[in-house]
Amino acid sequence: MNANSQKIRLGLFVIIGTLLFVLGIYLIGQKQNMFKRTFMISAEFQNVNGLQKGNNVRYSGINIGTVRAIEMVNDSIVKVEMNIQENIVKHIRKNAVATIGSDGLVGNMIINILPRDGMAGVIENGDMIKSFSKVEPDDLLSNLSVTIKNTEILTEDLLKITNAINNGQGTLATVLNDTVMSSDLKQTIKTLKEVSVNASNTLLEFNGLVKSIKTDDASILGLLLNDTVSGNKLKMILQTIETSSVKMENSVEKINTIIENVNTSDGAFNYVIKDTSLVNSLKSTLKNVNEGTDKFNQNMEALKHNFLTRGYFRKLNKEERKAKEN
Amino acid sequence: MSGISNIKSHIQTFLKEIGELSYFTARFFKETFRKPFEFKEFLRQCYSMGNRSLVLVGITGFIIGLVLTLQTRPTLMEFGAVSWMPSMVGISLIREIGPMITALVCAGRIGSGIGAELGSMRVTEQIDAMEVSGTNPFKYLVVTRVLATTFMIPLLVIIGDAIGLYGSYLVEHLKGDVSFQLYFNQVFESLEFGDIIPATIKSFFFGLAIGLVGCFKGYYCGKGTAGVGRAANSAVVFTSLLLFIIDFIAVFAADIFYDL
């Protein structure tokens, strides 16, 4: 066989073998996010339930990374660091919660990152998110054992009660066994039934009454309930009464103030009201004025008959007569 | 008394052989890095051992993948875990079955071939003639062959694994209607570097063992045609035994380093 052909075939064989090996390495590395830029985030748990380095991290059911490291922080807290694909980080919010679950019934442990409602910023490199521990099968079993114990106690008590009833002890046994009481109970129930029928009828009547009030516009209540114009008018009247009462109250207050001022001040009005001597003086003054006026009238009459002024008065009478005629 | 002395002589022969093989191995490493390099002969041996074993390894790998899937399928179906088939076959083939089956097939084909070839050269005094003519027969015959097996066996293992996985996929596709992409996604989803790297390193040692034992048996072959036959036969037997011992050590070492 040609040496060149041998070399070509050998080269092909070597290349195919190497390519398959590199492809295998690449696919495994890609699964562990070795050839992608990754972000690191962490979460703290009390129990990681056998989680291991390299286990998958899922966000809404999609594989987005792997567990990078697991370390004990103190005696009860375990810190889990995760490598997350960079292109997914923009979808994860700071309020997301990490839980540890298993991939199927007997599968590997995984970390599920669950989104939460509400506004929160996008997660950043090195951030720590909250964690949530699910109920473990051990906890469930221990709870179940408590429940079973309680059920056992309940069953025992129930057995005692049923035995007592069967033996005729206690009120319940009397209720169950006494025939007179049963007839009384029947009668009571019958009466209750009648009462309920009567109550029902009364209610029906009351409903009818209310209905008629609502629908009958002729009655005052109906008018008030149904006529909006009358209602508005009544409302306005009431408002006006209210305003008037307020004004009246103000006026009364002012009058009271004035009266008080009058009583307390040294003004002329107060002097006029209270000083009796002034009243007497005023009386005598008025008397004098009256007398003066009478005497003035007499003087004027005398003037009319005087020869010096008689012509003037006649002239006045003539002008008055002319004005009446026109 | 003769029985005890018989056992004693057997033990002595075995220890002598181990000692000679150790010297032979040391000489191989010494000659490998010493000039001149027989590169042309190395390539010829690579072609002869690699390319010419490809069909055999391919068929074996394909059948192993096929049979493994067919045999495991009913049990997995009983547990409702057929979806785990790619993971199971992938891990089994790549970690153990692929390298081991390929190495055993090559031990039969290549190991016996080397043993018979070098044995016949020894019997027909061609090796002595080479020494006389000034050519280093160890370098030309042994180093090239051992290097060729050391580099070709891992490649054969990788190709054998790939063909085996394809055989398994065919069964799953025909019986379970699984797509190519889903099958190989699941295979690589379950694989770790701790599966593929130790298996590949192990394959190099398998190749080294096949080449060394084959060459050793042929190079120090007994006289006559019977000696050639014995050389070829014992090369296969001894190599197979050595392969299992190397496998055990490799798994043990991988267990320590990769925490399997």
Interface residues (C-beta under 8 A of the other chain):
Chain A: A3 Q6 K7 R9 L10 F13 V14 I16 G17 T18 L20 F21 G24 I25 L27 I28 G29 K31 Q32 G54
Chain B: L43 R44 C46 Y47 G50 N51 L54 I94 P154 L155 L156 I158 I159 D161 A162 F188 E189 L191 E192 F193 D195 I196 T200
